[in-house]
């Protein structure tokens, strides 16, 4: 099983809409992807990466600058992909 981490792309709009933002339009999600890939979100440092296995997005990693000295990182593996070894330390 090959696992990669990459920036989200506009080709990922449907999966983002399905898994994260069902109430947003495809245009709004496209705008989010553009903003995420700029390295900032709402004026702060932000990175969002897709976790991909065998050409399928199974989750994401986000890194957010809360202040000049504090960074928050989060990993989400989609529920149907959990317990498959993608994130051994995420769920205890």
C-alpha positions as CSV (number, residue, x, y, z in Angstrom):
1,X,0.0,0.0,0.0
2,X,1.5,3.3,-1.1
3,X,0.5,6.4,1.0
4,X,1.2,10.0,-0.1
5,X,0.4,13.4,1.3
6,X,-0.3,16.2,-1.2
7,X,-2.0,19.5,-1.5
8,X,-5.7,19.3,-2.4
9,X,-6.5,20.1,-6.0
10,X,-9.6,21.3,-7.8
11,X,-10.2,17.7,-9.0
12,X,-10.9,16.9,-5.3
13,X,-13.9,19.2,-4.9
14,X,-16.4,16.4,-4.8
15,X,-14.7,14.4,-2.1
16,X,-14.2,17.6,0.0
17,X,-17.9,18.4,-0.5
18,X,-18.9,14.9,0.4
19,X,-16.7,14.4,3.5
20,X,-16.1,17.9,4.9
21,X,-18.4,20.7,3.6
22,X,-21.7,19.3,2.2
23,X,-23.4,22.7,2.5
24,X,-20.8,24.6,0.4
25,X,-21.0,25.0,-3.4
26,X,-18.4,23.6,-5.7
27,X,-17.3,27.2,-6.4
28,X,-16.9,27.9,-2.7
29,X,-14.9,24.7,-2.2
30,X,-12.7,25.6,-5.2
31,X,-12.0,29.0,-3.5
32,X,-11.1,27.2,-0.2
33,X,-8.6,25.0,-2.1
34,X,-7.0,28.0,-3.7
35,X,-6.7,29.7,-0.3
36,X,-5.4,26.5,1.5
37,X,-2.7,26.2,-1.2
38,X,-1.6,29.8,-0.7
39,X,-0.3,28.8,2.8
40,X,-2.8,31.0,4.6
41,X,-6.4,30.9,5.7
42,X,-8.3,33.8,7.3
43,X,-5.0,35.7,7.5
44,X,-3.0,33.0,9.4
45,X,-0.5,30.3,8.4
46,X,-2.4,27.3,7.2
47,X,-1.6,24.1,5.2
48,X,-4.1,21.4,4.3
49,X,-2.9,18.1,2.7
50,X,-4.8,15.2,1.4
51,X,-3.7,11.7,2.6
52,X,-4.0,9.5,-0.4
53,X,-3.7,5.7,-0.7
54,X,-3.9,3.9,-4.1
55,X,-5.2,7.1,-5.8
56,X,-8.0,7.5,-3.2
57,X,-8.2,10.2,-0.6
58,X,-8.6,8.6,2.8
59,X,-8.2,11.7,5.0
60,X,-6.3,14.9,5.5
61,X,-3.7,16.7,7.6
62,X,-4.1,20.4,8.6
63,X,-1.5,22.7,10.2
64,X,-2.8,26.0,11.5
65,X,-0.8,28.9,13.0
66,X,-2.7,29.9,16.2
67,X,-0.1,32.6,17.1
68,X,3.5,33.4,16.3
69,X,4.7,30.7,18.7
70,X,1.8,28.1,18.6
71,X,1.0,25.8,15.7
72,X,-1.9,23.3,15.8
73,X,-1.8,20.1,13.7
74,X,-4.6,17.7,13.1
75,X,-5.1,14.4,11.3
76,X,-8.4,13.1,10.1
77,X,-8.9,9.7,8.6
78,X,-12.4,9.3,7.1
79,X,-14.5,6.9,9.2
80,X,-14.8,4.2,6.5
81,X,-11.0,4.2,6.2
82,X,-10.1,3.8,9.9
83,X,-8.4,0.7,11.3
84,X,-6.5,0.1,8.1
85,X,-3.1,1.4,9.3
86,X,-3.2,4.9,7.9
87,X,-2.8,6.6,11.2
88,X,-1.5,4.3,13.9
89,X,-1.3,6.9,16.7
90,X,-4.4,9.0,15.9
91,X,-7.1,7.2,17.8
92,X,-5.3,5.5,20.6
